Amino acid sequence: MTQSPATPAVPPIGIWEFFFERPSLPFSQDHVIFRSATTDSQYTYRQVQHRAGQFGRALQAQWGWCKGDILMVMAPNDIDTPPVIWGCHSRGGIVAPVNPELSARELRHQLEGSRVRGLIVHPQCAATAVEAAHLAKFPIDRILLLRFDTSLRTYQSIPTVEQFVAEVERASNVELQRVKIEQDKDIAFLIYSSGTTGRPKGVMVSHRNVLAAVMFQAAVDGPHVNWRRDRTLAVLPTYHIFGLICLVHLPIYLGTTTFYMDKFDLATFCNLIQEHRISHAYVAPPIVLHLAKNNLVSDYDLRSIRMITSGGAPLAANLITELHQQRQIPVRQAYGLSETTSISHVQPWDKWMDGMGSNGPPISGVEAKFITPDGHAVTRGHEGELCVRGPTVFKGYRDEPDLTAACMTPDGWFKTGDLGYEDERGNMFITDRLKDLIKFKGYQVAPAELEDLLLEHNAVRDAAVIGVMNHDLASEVPLAYIVVKAGQPENEATAQLILDHIKDRTVSYKHIRGGIVFSKEIPKSPSGKILKRKLLEDAVSKGVRPIGAVKYSKYSRTAKI
């Protein structure tokens, strides 16, 4: 078992008090915290605090907001989102961030399953939100647009956050009432994470979880970051737990100016680094691949970058070495889950070359151990299931007591479902997964969900989905084995119809980028369970040529990369 020596004490307060009622700030209140990468919009600390307070008062006055009410937020990275989040927290509310690329069908399920009282949507998500609201019978008057957009003539009847706030600000007698927060009991975020069936699980993250995650991460990064000098580039999605902690909460705590990109584009990414002298970026492995392999990068001056932190999925050590040798850019790896409130392990800034390919040791305040299937701890160097314990471990899955009990031990250890080991210096290496999940660029994809959707297609008799490593994309991708119905041709046209069927019904990261392999049968056990290891061996050893694959070269196992 490994535990970092220094553990910062988490104060017994809520998120609003922690960030906005600090006895002293290490930076000026007029210092810019959030900046848009595409416009001149920005927020200082004082402006964030003021806007969040305004929104909290409006929730209270207009919607009768109460402690525990859920506000769903559907937006790409946008600097108008943090004040909305903290305004909700100021009234003791729960924020449920969702992927802005969800289909109306997927959003409907989350609206119905979460008992949401309000929905904030970015203008580009308006059409999906309205369609989902109709399907879920969710009241349209509980939808707000994050801001005004002249192109949205159809949705002009939906008020913006600005209009919602202005209505209350004209009534000067409305004051923000203090809400007593029980930090270890009260939930701050409901984070959606794919289950093995594809049905989203609501990961309950408490106020204490967030404070601990921010303080522990600050203990690692703080000594290497100066708010006067350093700038962070936010390209990871802030509706994901990694971005939510490191790109929303950490900047307001450390004072680092953070530039928000709404989507990744390599030229824009490099230009922003060059123009604004960006010193740190949190990324997913495919961005490291672009930086190492794409000749376009040579056209930009990236010397200001002092560190890149990669997380969400494993990153090959040779890719880290290649990028450093070519561009002199250091890359450290981090590991974490929604259930551990973002990062539980990370390589230190000054020791990123130690344990190359590892995720580093546990962050300060977090314990980690590896266990056998029967629950016994293994010694260093031996593989086992990673277990994590500490104040960042979540409070359970919403309305899923059995699922929560299955992954939590009586003494507080969370069983991650990931297999790995520790080296002699305490660095953690992930080697495989126990859970039947695919990770595409850090997003969890449930094979069972895709299999169910495939079986809905009138050309498909049977189907199986596995995850294979695509080195050209530096990510795991879903690969589908399909048995067609009698009379259906096994050709590119049929494959494309099936791929389009999935695209029309799922968010983009669930698309079957590994392509389709037509098969005469799906191998199954006597009990009917799909033998996915056999399919994986077939895909790797036989070098299958799937139809419709994105950037296919040769697939490999996802483990031990």
N, C-alpha and C positions, 0 to 999 in steps of 0.2 A: 504494500500500500504506500502511496506517495502523497505527501501533503506539503505545500509550500510553507516556509517558516513564518513569514509575516502576514498577519491577517488584519486588515483594517476593520475597525469597529463600525458597524452599521447603526446610525442613529435611529431611534424609535419614532420616526415621523413618516409622513406620506410624501408622494412625489412632488406635489405643489410646494409644500413647505421646504423640501430639500433643495429644490432648484431656484425658487423665487422668493424665499424668505431667509436667505443665507445671511448670517451675521456680518460677513464681509465677502466681497468678491475679489478674486485674484486679478481681475481685469476691469476695465472701465465699462460702465453701463451703456455707453455709447459706442462700444466696440462692435463691429459687424460680426455676427455669428453665422448667418445663412445668406448665401448669395446664389442667384440663379445663374446658370452657365450660359443661358441663351438670351436673357434680357438684362435690364439694369436693375431689376428688383432685388431688394435686400432687406434684411431685418437685423437691427442691433439687439442686444440683450434687452434693453429697455422696451423696445417696440414689441418683441416677442411676449414679454411679460404683460404689457398693456393689452395687446390683442387677445391673448389667452384669457385674461381677466374679463374682457368685454364679452367674449364668446361664452364663458361660463355664466355670466349674468344673464345673457340672452337665453341660454338653455333653461335656466331657472325660471325666468319670467315668462317665456313664450311656451315652453313645452312642459313646465312643471317638473323639471329634471330632479330625480332623486338618486340617492346613493345606490349604486348597483345597476342603474339603467345602462343599457348597451348602445353605444354609438358605433355604427359600422362606417368605415372610411375606405373609399375605393378610388385610388389615385396613383399615378406614377410618381416618381420623385418630384416633389414640388415644395418650395419654401413656404407656401401657405398652409401646409399640412401640420407642422409642429404646433402652431398656436391653437389649432383645432383640437389636437390631441390633449394638450395641457389644459385647455379650457374645460374639456370634459372631465379631466382628473380633478380640477378645482372644485367640482361639484360632487366628487366621489363616484363619478361614472366609470364605466369600463369601455375601453376602445377596442374594436375588432377590425384591424386592418386586413383588407383582402386584395388579392391580385387584380389589377385593373384590366387584365386580359381575359378574365373569366367570361364564359358565355352566359347568356341570360338563364339558361338551364342550370348551370353550376351556381350562379348567384342566388337563384331562387331557393335552392336547397339550403344555402347558408342563411338566408333571411328567415326561412321557415324553422330552421333548427336552432336558431340563436335567440329568439324572442327579442329582436332588435327594436329599439324605440325611435331611432333616427338613422338616416343614411346621408352621408356627405360624399358627393361624387365629383370627380374632375370633369370638366366639360366634355372631354373625349369619351367619357364613360356614360354619358347621359342616356343615350339610346338604349344601351344594355340595361341600365338601372331601371328605367321606366318599364321596359318589357318584363324584367324580372319581378318588379313590384306588382304588375298586373297579374302575373302567373301566381305569385305568392299571396295575392290579396293584401299587399302591404300599402298603407295609405300614402298617396302621392304627396300629400301636404306635410309628410315627414321626411321629404327629400330636399336637400339643399345642394346647390352647385358651389363648388369650391371658390369659383370666381366667375365673372361675366365673360362671355365669349360672343362676339358679334355674329359668328357663323351659326349659332344655335337658335335660329328663329323659331323652330318648332317647340322649343322648351322655354320660351320666354316667361311662361306662367310659373316656372319653378324659381323661387327666390335664390339669390346668392347668399353666401355667408355674410358678405358686407351688408346686404339689405336686412338680413335677419338681425344683425347686431345693431344697425342704425335705428331700427324700430324701438329698441329698448333704450339706447343711449339718449333718445329724446326725452325719456322719462327719467329724470335725474334722481328720483327717490329709490331706484332699484340698486341695491347693494349686494355684493357677493357675500353670501353667508358662509361662515366657516363650517366645514364638514369634518367631523372627527374621523380620522383614519386609523383602523387597526391594521398596521402595516403588514403583518404576517398572515392576516385572515382576509383582508379586502383585496379583491382582484383588480388589477390595473389594465391588463390586456387579455384578450381572448385571441390566441394565435392559432390559425388553422393549419393543421398538419395532416398529410394524407395517411390514412390507415392502410392496412394491407388489402382491404376490400375496395379502397378508393373513396369510401365515405369519410369526409373530413372530420378529424378529431379536433375539439376545441381545447387547446392547451391553456390552462389557467395560470397566468403569471401575476404574482402579487406585487404590491408596492415594495415590499422588502426584497423580493427577487430582483426588481429593477435597480433599486439603490445599491444592492450588493454587487450586481453585475457592473454597474458604472464605476463604483469605487474600486473594485478589484482590477478592472481594466485600466483605470487611471493610475493605479499603483504600478502597473507594468509600463504604460506609455508616458505617463506624466513627466518622469525625469528626462525624457528625450524630446519633449514637445514644449515649444515656447509660443504663447498666444500672440506675441508681437510679430513673430517671424514666420511661423509655420501655417501652411494652408493645406486643407484636405480636399480631395476630389471624391464626391459621392456618386458612384456609378452603380454600386450594389443597390437593389431595391429596398427602400425604407419600410415597406410593408412586411418584409422578411425580418426575422428576429435579429439576424446579424447586422443588417443595416439599421434597424430600429434602435439598437443599443449604441452601436459605434458611430452612426452618422446622424442621429437625432439627439440622443441624450448625452453622449460623451462630449460633443462640441459645446453644448450649453454649460457643461460642468468645467471643462478645461479652457474654454474660450477660443478654441481654434476655429478660424474662419473656414467654412465648409461650402464648396461650390456644388450645387445640385445639377446633375445631368438627368434628364427624364428617360433617356435610353442610350445604350452604348453605340458609339460610332468611333472607329479607330482614329480617323483623322481629327475629329473633334476632340477626342480624349487627349491625343498628343498635343494638339494646338493649345488646349486649356492648360496643360502642364507647362508648356513653354511660355505662354502669355502671362500667366498668373503665378509663375514660380511655385507650382504645387510641390509640396515636400512629402506627402504621404497619400496613399490611395488604398482603399480596401477593394479587393477584386475577387472574382471567381477564376478558376484555372484557365478557362478558354482565353481570357484577356492576357494572361501570361504567355500563352501560346502565340497570340497575335504579336505581342511585343518582341518575342524571340525570333519569330519566323518571317514576319512581313517586312519587306524592304521599305515600305512607306515610312516606317518608324525612323529610318536614317535621315529623313528630311527635317526632323525636329530636334531641338535642343532639350533634352530631358535631364540635364545634369542637376536640376534642382531636387529631383526625387531622391530622398534619403532612405525611404523604405516603402515596399509594397507588402501588404498583408493579404494573403490568399486563403480563402476558406470556402466551405460549402461542399467540397468534394476533394478527394486526394489529388495531389500534384506530384508528378514524377520528378525525382531528384535531378535527373539529367537535364530537364527543362529549366530548372532553377539555375543550374551551373551554366547552361548555354546563354541564358539571358544576362547573367552577371558578366560572363566573359565578353559578350558582344557589346553590351550597353552600360556596363558597370552599375547596374541597378540591382540592389539586394532584394530578395524575396524571402519572407518568413511565412510559415504556415500556421494556421489556427484550426481548431476543431471545436464544434459546439452544436447544440441542437435547440429547438424551441423549448424543449423540456429542461434545458440547463440555462435558459435565459441568455442565449448567445454563447460566447466563448467560455469553454472550460479548460482548454489547453492552448498554449501559444508559445512560439519561440521568442525569447527575449530579443530586443533590438540589437544588443551588442553580442549576441551569441547565435545569430541566425544561421551560421555555417556549421554549428555543432549539431550533430544528429541530422544531417542533410536528408530530406525526405520525410522527416518526422513532423509531428505536430507540437513538439516541445513538451515541457512539463506542465502539470496543472497550474492554473493561475493561483495567485495568493488567495487563501480562504477556501479552496476547493480540495477535497480528497478524491483520490482515484485508486481503483484496484481492478484486477482481472480475475475472473472466477471460472471454474469448470462448470459443466452442465449441472452437477449436483451441488453447486454453491460453494465449493472450497476455493480459497485464494490460491493462485499459482505464483511461482517465484519469477523473478525478473528473467526475461528472455524466452519465457514460455507463453504460448498463445492462450487467451481466454476471453470471455465477454467483458467488455469495459463497463464498470459501474462507477457512478459519481455520487458524491454526497457533499452537501454544503448549503448555504443560504441562497444560492442561485437556482437550486432545484425546484421545479414548478410545484403547484399545489394539486395537480391531478387533471384528468380529462373531464370536461364538463359533462355531467349526466352520464358518465361512464365509470361507475365505481368498480366494476369487475375488471375493466381494462386497466384502471389505475392500480388496483391491487396486484395485478399480474406483473407489473413492471417495477413496483416499489417493495422493498423489503421492510419488515417491521422496525428495523433500526435506521431507516432513512436513506438507504442506498437506492439510486435509480439505475435500473438495468437498461443500458442503452440499446442493446440488440446489435451492437457493432463488435466485431472480433479484432483483437490486436494484442500487442505486447509492449513492455517497457524495456529499454536498453539499460545498461549499467549506470547511465547518468540520469535516468528518470525521464528520458524522452519517449513519447508515446507514438507508436506506429499502428495505423489501422490496416488490417489485412483483408477483411471480408465482412459480410453482414449476415446476421441470423434471420433478419426480417426479409420477407419476399418483396422488397421495394427496389425500384430503380432510381438512381439519382442523376437527373439531367441538369448539369450546371448548378448543382446544389439544390434543385427542386426535387421533391419526392414524387415519384410516379408509381401508382399501384398497378401491377400487371392485371390483377383481377378486374379492375374497373375497365381497362382497355379490352380485356377478353369478353366481358359482358357486352360492351358496345359492338365489338366485332361480330358477335353471334346474332346481333340484331339485323345485320346486313343480309339481304335475301340471297346473296351468292355464297355465304359462308355456312358450312356444316359444322366445323369445329375449329378451334383456335387456341393458340398459346402464345404468351408474350414473355420474353426474357430480356435481361439487360446485358449488353455487350459493350466492351470498351472500344470507342472510336478515337484513335490517336490523332486523326486529323482535326477533330473537334475538341480534343482534350477533355472528353466527357463520356460518361456512360450514355447509351441511347437504347430505346426500346426496339426490339426486333420481333416481328410477328411471324409465327408459323401458321399457315392457313390450309385447311382442308375444304375444298369447294364442294358445293352440292352437285349432284349428277347433272351433266349437261352444261355446266359452267366452264368456260375455257380458262386454262391456267396461263394467262398472258398479261402483258403490260397494261392493257385497257382494264381488265378486271382488277388488277392490283391498284391502279390509280383510283378506281371507283371506291375501293375499300379504304384507301388512305384518305380520300376526300371525306368519306363518311365519318372518320375519326376527327378530321380537322374541323368539320362543321359542328361538332358536338363537344369539343374540349378546348381548354386553354392551350396556347401554343406549345408550352413545354411538355405537354403530354402527347404531341404528335409522334407518329411512328417513324422517327428519323433513321432507324436502322433498316427500314425497308421490310419487304414481305418475301418469305420463302414458302413456296407451295409444296405441300407434303401430302402423301397418301393417307397418313394417319398421324395422330398426336400420341406419342408414347405415354402410357399411363400405368399406374400400379394396379394390383387387383382391386383395391378399394376405390379406384377412379381418380386418384391424385395424379396430376400431370408431372411427369418425370423431367423436370426442367434442367437438372444437371446433365441428363442425356442430350437434351437439345443444345445446351451450352457446349458440350464436348463436340457435338456435330458442327456447330457454327465455327468453332475455333480450329479443330483438327482438319476438317474437310474443306475449310476455306469457302464457305457458301457464297453464292453471288446473288444477294437479294435484289428484288426489283423495287425501285423507288427510294433507294438509300441515299442519304445526303452525305456527299464526300466519302464514299466508301473506298478503303484501301484493303485492309485486312483486319478483321475483328480479333480481339483477344479477351481473355477473362478480365473481369473487373478487379479481381483481388490482386494484391501484391504488386501494384504498379509503381 
